[in-house]
Amino acid sequence: KNDTGNTLAYSDTFQFFSHTGSELFAQLNHNSAVKLYFDSSLKFETTATGANVTGLLGIGISPAARLHVKQASQNIAGGLRIERSDTTGHSGIHQGADSFLYVRNTENGGINWHTNNALTMTLGADGSLGIGDATPAVANGIGLQIHNSGSTQSRISMTTAASGAAGTDGFQIGAHSNGTDAFIENRENGLIDFATNS
């Protein structure tokens, strides 16, 4: 008591229990895992390559999901940051004070989306968007490119609550699978209007 010295204990394994000995708090092992328990249930365990967490993990908050992060501020510094191993280039995600979700790549590169373990959409560094194309064309002012690598048509479909959302509803524009023909279709019993300055 009231001593500034060190307390040393030597062992290959330390275990910490409640005063009754019925509840394990922690276990520390030489050249092996460090384990932390809650109500005798293992929640945190170190490994040779990192650590395992059982249950929910909260950063800055009592968690309500598998990983729950409470931002420290409403900017990129308060969100998540993923940095490359060879440079300080990084990406980040955060929610701003304006309630918008911000996804950021600080490098001169795009953002890729994968589904079914395959690249399906790319947002280029210049703002061009390619759907089904990893390198969207930007020549001649093209900002959006939709590519179907299969043998079927490539379509853009626009529907409303009144038209229904089936593949045979609404207004559609696209390219035929033969590679030479294109189409503009109103799949409903109605008009196609063309207007300027109206």
SERO-4910 file (N, C-alpha, C, O; in steps of 0.05 Angstrom, whole numbers):
BEGIN
 pado doro    nc1    nc2    nc3   cac1   cac2   cac3    cc1    cc2    cc3    oc1    oc2    oc3
  Lys    A     17    -24      0      0      0      0     17     25      0     38     26     14
  Asn    A     10     45    -16     24     70    -18     53     65    -27     71     81    -19
  Asp    A     58     44    -42     85     38    -52     86     43    -82     68     36    -96
  Thr    A    108     54    -91    111     59   -120    128     37   -134    134     40   -157
  Gly    A    134     16   -120    150     -5   -132    134    -23   -150    110    -19   -153
  Asn    A    147    -43   -161    134    -62   -179    127    -88   -164    141    -97   -146
  Thr    A    105   -100   -173     97   -127   -163    102   -147   -185     90   -145   -207
  Leu    A    119   -166   -181    126   -186   -201    117   -214   -192    120   -221   -169
  Ala    A    107   -229   -212    100   -257   -207    108   -273   -231    104   -263   -254
  Tyr    A    119   -296   -227    129   -312   -249    114   -338   -251    111   -353   -232
  Ser    A    104   -343   -275     90   -368   -280     85   -371   -310     85   -351   -325
  Asp    A     80   -395   -320     73   -398   -348     43   -394   -353     35   -391   -376
  Thr    A     28   -395   -332     -1   -392   -334    -12   -376   -310     -6   -384   -287
  Phe    A    -27   -355   -315    -41   -341   -294    -71   -343   -299    -80   -340   -322
  Gln    A    -86   -347   -278   -115   -347   -279   -126   -330   -257   -116   -330   -235
  Phe    A   -146   -314   -264   -158   -295   -245   -188   -303   -242   -203   -304   -261
  Phe    A   -195   -308   -216   -223   -317   -210   -236   -297   -191   -223   -280   -180
  Ser    A   -262   -300   -189   -277   -284   -169   -269   -294   -141   -256   -315   -138
  His    A   -277   -279   -120   -269   -286    -93   -278   -313    -84   -267   -325    -66
  Thr    A   -300   -323    -97   -310   -350    -90   -297   -372   -106   -300   -396   -100
  Gly    A   -282   -364   -127   -269   -384   -144   -287   -396   -165   -280   -415   -179
  Ser    A   -312   -386   -166   -332   -398   -184   -333   -385   -212   -344   -396   -231
  Glu    A   -321   -361   -215   -322   -346   -240   -295   -339   -250   -280   -325   -235
  Leu    A   -287   -347   -274   -261   -341   -286   -263   -314   -300   -281   -310   -316
  Phe    A   -244   -297   -294   -243   -270   -306   -223   -270   -330   -230   -259   -351
  Ala    A   -200   -281   -325   -179   -279   -346   -159   -302   -343   -156   -313   -321
  Gln    A   -146   -308   -365   -126   -329   -366   -103   -320   -384   -108   -313   -407
  Leu    A    -79   -320   -374    -55   -311   -388    -36   -334   -391    -28   -346   -370
  Asn    A    -28   -341   -415    -11   -364   -419     15   -357   -433     15   -340   -451
  His    A     36   -368   -425     62   -363   -437     63   -374   -465     57   -398   -470
  Asn    A     71   -357   -484     73   -365   -513     47   -376   -524     47   -393   -541
  Ser    A     25   -367   -512     -1   -377   -521    -22   -355   -517    -15   -331   -516
  Ala    A    -47   -362   -515    -69   -343   -516    -71   -328   -489    -66   -338   -468
  Val    A    -80   -303   -492    -91   -287   -470   -121   -287   -473   -131   -279   -494
  Lys    A   -135   -295   -452   -164   -298   -455   -178   -281   -434   -171   -281   -410
  Leu    A   -199   -267   -443   -216   -251   -425   -244   -262   -425   -254   -270   -446
  Tyr    A   -256   -263   -401   -283   -275   -399   -303   -255   -387   -295   -236   -373
  Phe    A   -328   -260   -394   -350   -245   -382   -370   -266   -372   -381   -281   -388
  Asp    A   -375   -266   -346   -393   -285   -334   -385   -314   -342   -401   -331   -348
  Ser    A   -359   -318   -340   -346   -344   -346   -348   -352   -376   -342   -375   -382
  Ser    A   -357   -334   -393   -359   -340   -421   -337   -325   -436   -333   -301   -433
  Leu    A   -321   -340   -452   -298   -328   -467   -308   -307   -487   -325   -313   -504
  Lys    A   -297   -283   -485   -304   -261   -503   -281   -251   -520   -286   -241   -542
  Phe    A   -257   -253   -510   -234   -242   -525   -210   -262   -521   -204   -270   -499
  Glu    A   -197   -268   -544   -175   -287   -543   -154   -279   -564   -160   -276   -587
  Thr    A   -129   -276   -555   -107   -270   -573    -98   -295   -587   -100   -317   -575
  Thr    A    -88   -292   -612    -76   -315   -626    -49   -306   -638    -41   -284   -634
  Ala    A    -36   -325   -651    -10   -319   -663    -12   -298   -685      7   -285   -692
  Thr    A    -36   -295   -697    -40   -277   -720    -57   -253   -713    -61   -236   -730
  Gly    A    -68   -251   -689    -85   -229   -682   -102   -235   -657    -91   -243   -637
  Ala    A   -128   -231   -660   -146   -235   -637   -173   -243   -647   -181   -235   -669
  Asn    A   -188   -258   -631   -215   -265   -637   -234   -253   -616   -228   -253   -592
  Val    A   -256   -243   -625   -277   -232   -608   -302   -248   -611   -311   -251   -634
  Thr    A   -313   -257   -590   -338   -272   -590   -361   -254   -581   -359   -242   -560
  Gly    A   -381   -252   -598   -403   -234   -592   -402   -208   -608   -392   -208   -630
  Leu    A   -411   -186   -596   -412   -160   -610   -388   -143   -601   -378   -145   -579
  Leu    A   -378   -127   -620   -355   -110   -615   -363    -81   -620   -372    -74   -642
  Gly    A   -360    -64   -600   -367    -36   -603   -342    -19   -600   -326    -23   -582
  Ile    A   -340      2   -617   -319     22   -615   -332     48   -609   -345     60   -626
  Gly    A   -328     58   -585   -340     83   -576   -369     80   -569   -383    100   -565
  Ile    A   -380     55   -566   -408     52   -560   -413     24   -551   -398      5   -558
  Ser    A   -434     20   -535   -443     -7   -528   -456    -19   -553   -476     -8   -562
  Pro    A   -445    -41   -564   -453    -50   -591   -481    -61   -593   -491    -74   -574
  Ala    A   -493    -56   -616   -519    -67   -623   -517    -84   -648   -537    -94   -658
  Ala    A   -493    -89   -658   -488   -105   -682   -461   -118   -679   -446   -112   -660
  Arg    A   -455   -137   -698   -429   -151   -696   -406   -133   -694   -388   -137   -678
  Leu    A   -405   -111   -710   -386    -90   -708   -401    -63   -708   -415    -57   -728
  His    A   -399    -48   -687   -414    -23   -683   -394     -1   -677   -381     -1   -656
  Val    A   -393     19   -695   -374     41   -692   -390     66   -687   -407     74   -704
  Lys    A   -384     80   -666   -395    107   -660   -375    127   -669   -353    128   -657
  Gln    A   -382    144   -688   -362    164   -698   -355    183   -676   -371    191   -659
  Ala    A   -329    191   -676   -320    212   -657   -327    240   -667   -329    258   -651
  Ser    A   -331    243   -693   -339    268   -705   -353    263   -731   -352    240   -742
  Gln    A   -366    283   -742   -382    279   -767   -365    285   -792   -374    299   -810
  Asn    A   -341    273   -793   -324    277   -816   -307    252   -820   -310    232   -805
  Ile    A   -290    252   -840   -275    228   -846   -257    219   -823   -252    195   -820
  Ala    A   -248    238   -807   -231    231   -784   -246    215   -763   -234    201   -747
  Gly    A   -272    218   -763   -288    204   -743   -299    177   -752   -312    164   -736
  Gly    A   -294    170   -777   -305    145   -787   -285    123   -789   -266    121   -773
  Leu    A   -288    106   -809   -270     83   -814   -249     91   -834   -255    105   -854
  Arg    A   -224     82   -830   -203     88   -849   -187     62   -855   -180     48   -836
  Ile    A   -183     56   -880   -167     33   -889   -143     44   -905   -147     56   -925
  Glu    A   -119     38   -895    -95     50   -907    -79     28   -920    -76      6   -909
  Arg    A    -67     34   -943    -50     15   -957    -25      9   -941    -16     26   -924
  Ser    A    -12    -14   -946     12    -21   -931     37     -7   -941     56     -4   -926
  Asp    A     36      3   -966     60     14   -978     60     45   -980     80     57   -985
  Thr    A     37     57   -976     35     86   -977     15     96   -956      4     79   -941
  Thr    A     11    122   -954    -10    133   -936    -36    136   -951    -56    146   -939
  Gly    A    -38    127   -976    -63    127   -990    -84    110   -976    -77     89   -966
  His    A   -108    120   -975   -128    106   -959   -156    111   -969   -161    128   -986
  Ser    A   -174     95   -959   -203     98   -965   -217    102   -938   -206     95   -917
  Gly    A   -241    112   -939   -255    117   -914   -285    117   -919   -295    121   -941
  Ile    A   -299    114   -897   -329    115   -898   -338    129   -872   -329    122   -850
  His    A   -356    148   -875   -367    161   -851   -394    173   -858   -401    176   -882
  Gln    A   -410    180   -838   -435    193   -842   -431    222   -834   -422    228   -811
  Gly    A   -438    240   -852   -435    269   -846   -457    281   -830   -477    268   -825
  Ala    A   -452    306   -821   -472    320   -805   -498    325   -822   -519    330   -811
  Asp    A   -495    324   -849   -518    327   -866   -534    301   -870   -552    300   -887
  Ser    A   -526    280   -856   -539    254   -857   -532    238   -882   -543    217   -887
  Phe    A   -515    249   -899   -505    234   -923   -484    214   -914   -469    219   -896
  Leu    A   -483    191   -929   -462    172   -925   -440    178   -945   -445    180   -969
  Tyr    A   -415    181   -935   -392    187   -952   -374    163   -955   -365    152   -935
  Val    A   -368    155   -980   -349    134   -985   -327    147  -1001   -332    160  -1022
  Arg    A   -302    145   -992   -280    161  -1003   -256    144  -1010   -248    127   -995
  Asn    A   -245    150  -1033   -219    139  -1041   -200    163  -1045   -205    178  -1064
  Thr    A   -180    166  -1029   -162    189  -1031   -142    187  -1053   -128    206  -1060
  Glu    A   -139    163  -1065   -120    159  -1087   -133    165  -1114   -158    168  -1116
  Asn    A   -117    167  -1135   -127    172  -1162   -135    145  -1174   -123    135  -1193
  Gly    A   -156    134  -1162   -166    108  -1171   -196    106  -1167   -208    124  -1155
  Gly    A   -208     85  -1176   -237     82  -1175   -246     67  -1150   -230     61  -1132
  Ile    A   -272     60  -1150   -284     43  -1130   -298     20  -1144   -315     25  -1161
  Asn    A   -292     -4  -1136   -303    -28  -1148   -323    -41  -1130   -320    -41  -1106
  Trp    A   -344    -53  -1142   -364    -69  -1128   -363    -97  -1139   -362   -101  -1164
  His    A   -364   -117  -1122   -363   -145  -1130   -389   -159  -1120   -397   -154  -1097
  Thr    A   -400   -176  -1136   -421   -194  -1128   -415   -222  -1138   -403   -224  -1160
  Asn    A   -422   -242  -1123   -416   -270  -1131   -386   -273  -1138   -379   -288  -1156
  Asn    A   -369   -259  -1123   -340   -260  -1126   -331   -251  -1153   -310   -260  -1163
  Ala    A   -346   -233  -1166   -338   -223  -1192   -343   -193  -1192   -363   -183  -1181
  Leu    A   -326   -178  -1207   -330   -149  -1209   -354   -143  -1226   -357   -153  -1249
  Thr    A   -373   -127  -1215   -398   -121  -1230   -402    -91  -1234   -418    -84  -1251
  Met    A   -388    -74  -1219   -392    -45  -1224   -367    -30  -1215   -355    -37  -1195
  Thr    A   -360    -10  -1231   -336      6  -1225   -343     36  -1228   -354     44  -1248
  Leu    A   -337     51  -1207   -338     80  -1208   -310     90  -1213   -293     88  -1195
  Gly    A   -304    101  -1237   -278    109  -1244   -269    134  -1229   -285    149  -1218
  Ala    A   -243    139  -1229   -232    162  -1215   -242    188  -1228   -242    209  -1215
  Asp    A   -250    187  -1253   -260    211  -1267   -290    214  -1264   -302    233  -1275
  Gly    A   -303    197  -1248   -332    199  -1244   -349    182  -1262   -373    181  -1259
  Ser    A   -337    169  -1282   -352    151  -1300   -360    126  -1285   -346    117  -1267
  Leu    A   -383    115  -1292   -394     92  -1279   -398     69  -1299   -411     73  -1319
  Gly    A   -385     46  -1294   -388     23  -1311   -403      1  -1296   -394     -8  -1275
  Ile    A   -425     -8  -1308   -440    -30  -1297   -435    -54  -1315   -442    -54  -1338
  Gly    A   -423    -75  -1304   -415    -98  -1319   -390    -94  -1335   -383   -110  -1352
  Asp    A   -375    -72  -1329   -351    -65  -1343   -331    -53  -1323   -337    -33  -1310
  Ala    A   -308    -66  -1321   -288    -56  -1302   -274    -31  -1311   -263    -16  -1294
  Thr    A   -275    -25  -1337   -261     -1  -1348   -282     15  -1364   -281     13  -1389
  Pro    A   -300     30  -1352   -320     44  -1367   -308     64  -1386   -288     78  -1380
  Ala    A   -320     65  -1410   -309     84  -1431   -316    112  -1423   -338    118  -1414
  Val    A   -296    130  -1426   -300    158  -1420   -296    176  -1444   -300    200  -1443
  Ala    A   -289    164  -1467   -285    179  -1491   -312    190  -1501   -333    178  -1496
  Asn    A   -311    213  -1515   -334    225  -1526   -356    232  -1506   -380    232  -1512
  Gly    A   -347    238  -1481   -366    247  -1461   -383    225  -1448   -402    231  -1434
  Ile    A   -376    200  -1452   -392    178  -1440   -387    178  -1410   -364    176  -1401
  Gly    A   -409    180  -1394   -406    180  -1365   -417    155  -1352   -410    148  -1330
  Leu    A   -434    140  -1367   -446    115  -1357   -445     94  -1379   -454     99  -1401
  Gln    A   -433     72  -1373   -431     50  -1392   -443     25  -1379   -434     17  -1357
  Ile    A   -462     12  -1392   -473    -13  -1383   -466    -35  -1403   -473    -33  -1426
  His    A   -452    -55  -1393   -443    -76  -1411   -453   -103  -1401   -451   -110  -1378
  Asn    A   -464   -119  -1420   -472   -146  -1414   -453   -165  -1427   -452   -166  -1452
  Ser    A   -438   -179  -1412   -417   -197  -1423   -429   -224  -1432   -415   -240  -1443
  Gly    A   -455   -228  -1427   -468   -253  -1435   -479   -251  -1464   -470   -233  -1479
  Ser    A   -497   -268  -1470   -508   -269  -1497   -536   -257  -1499   -549   -260  -1520
  Thr    A   -545   -243  -1478   -571   -231  -1478   -569   -201  -1483   -547   -190  -1485
  Gln    A   -592   -188  -1484   -593   -159  -1488   -584   -144  -1464   -583   -155  -1442
  Ser    A   -575   -120  -1468   -568   -102  -1446   -590    -80  -1445   -593    -65  -1465
  Arg    A   -604    -78  -1423   -627    -60  -1421   -625    -42  -1397   -615    -48  -1376
  Ile    A   -636    -18  -1401   -643      0  -1379   -673      2  -1377   -686      8  -1397
  Ser    A   -684     -4  -1354   -713     -4  -1351   -721     16  -1330   -709     18  -1308
  Met    A   -741     33  -1337   -751     53  -1318   -781     48  -1314   -797     48  -1333
  Thr    A   -789     43  -1289   -816     37  -1283   -826     54  -1260   -810     67  -1246
  Thr    A   -852     54  -1256   -865     68  -1234   -884     50  -1219   -888     27  -1227
  Ala    A   -896     59  -1198   -915     44  -1183   -939     38  -1201   -951     16  -1199
  Ala    A   -946     56  -1219   -969     52  -1236   -964     32  -1259   -982     17  -1267
  Ser    A   -939     32  -1269   -933     14  -1291   -927    -15  -1282   -931    -34  -1297
  Gly    A   -919    -18  -1257   -910    -44  -1247   -880    -46  -1252   -868    -30  -1266
  Ala    A   -868    -67  -1240   -838    -69  -1241   -829    -94  -1254   -806   -102  -1251
  Ala    A   -846   -107  -1270   -838   -131  -1285   -820   -124  -1308   -819   -101  -1316
  Gly    A   -807   -144  -1320   -789   -139  -1342   -804   -130  -1367   -791   -120  -1386
  Thr    A   -830   -133  -1368   -846   -124  -1391   -860    -98  -1386   -877    -90  -1401
  Asp    A   -853    -84  -1364   -866    -59  -1357   -848    -35  -1362   -824    -38  -1365
  Gly    A   -861    -12  -1364   -847     13  -1364   -834     20  -1391   -842     11  -1412
  Phe    A   -813     37  -1388   -798     47  -1411   -771     34  -1411   -758     32  -1390
  Gln    A   -762     25  -1435   -736     11  -1436   -720     20  -1460   -730     27  -1481
  Ile    A   -694     21  -1455   -675     28  -1476   -652      9  -1474   -643      2  -1452
  Gly    A   -641      0  -1497   -619    -19  -1495   -607    -26  -1521   -613    -15  -1542
  Ala    A   -590    -47  -1520   -575    -57  -1543   -582    -86  -1547   -583   -101  -1527
  His    A   -587    -94  -1572   -594   -122  -1578   -569   -139  -1575   -546   -130  -1577
  Ser    A   -573   -165  -1571   -551   -184  -1568   -535   -188  -1594   -513   -199  -1593
  Asn    A   -547   -180  -1617   -532   -184  -1642   -509   -164  -1645   -492   -167  -1664
  Gly    A   -507   -144  -1627   -485   -126  -1628   -487   -103  -1647   -470    -85  -1647
  Thr    A   -508   -102  -1663   -511    -80  -1683   -536    -64  -1679   -537    -40  -1687
  Asp    A   -557    -75  -1667   -583    -61  -1665   -587    -51  -1637   -577    -62  -1617
  Ala    A   -603    -31  -1635   -611    -19  -1609   -641    -14  -1609   -654    -16  -1630
  Phe    A   -653     -8  -1586   -681     -4  -1585   -689     17  -1564   -675     20  -1544
  Ile    A   -711     31  -1569   -724     48  -1549   -753     39  -1548   -767     39  -1569
  Glu    A   -763     31  -1525   -790     19  -1523   -806     31  -1500   -796     34  -1478
  Asn    A   -831     37  -1506   -851     42  -1485   -867     16  -1483   -883     10  -1500
  Arg    A   -863      1  -1462   -876    -25  -1459   -905    -22  -1450   -919    -42  -1448
  Glu    A   -914      2  -1446   -942      7  -1437   -958     18  -1461   -947     24  -1482
  Asn    A   -984     19  -1458  -1002     29  -1479  -1003     60  -1476  -1023     71  -1468
  Gly    A   -981     73  -1484   -979    102  -1481   -959    114  -1501   -950    100  -1519
  Leu    A   -953    139  -1497   -937    155  -1516   -908    155  -1507   -901    147  -1485
  Ile    A   -891    164  -1526   -863    172  -1519   -861    201  -1527   -864    208  -1551
  Asp    A   -856    218  -1508   -855    247  -1513   -826    256  -1515   -809    247  -1500
  Phe    A   -821    274  -1534   -795    287  -1537   -800    317  -1534   -817    328  -1548
  Ala    A   -785    330  -1517   -790    358  -1512   -764    372  -1506   -745    360  -1496
  Thr    A   -763    398  -1511   -741    415  -1503   -751    440  -1490   -772    450  -1498
  Asn    A   -737    451  -1470   -744    476  -1458   -774    476  -1449   -788    496  -1454
  Ser    A   -783    455  -1437   -811    454  -1429   -814    448  -1399   -836    447  -1389
***
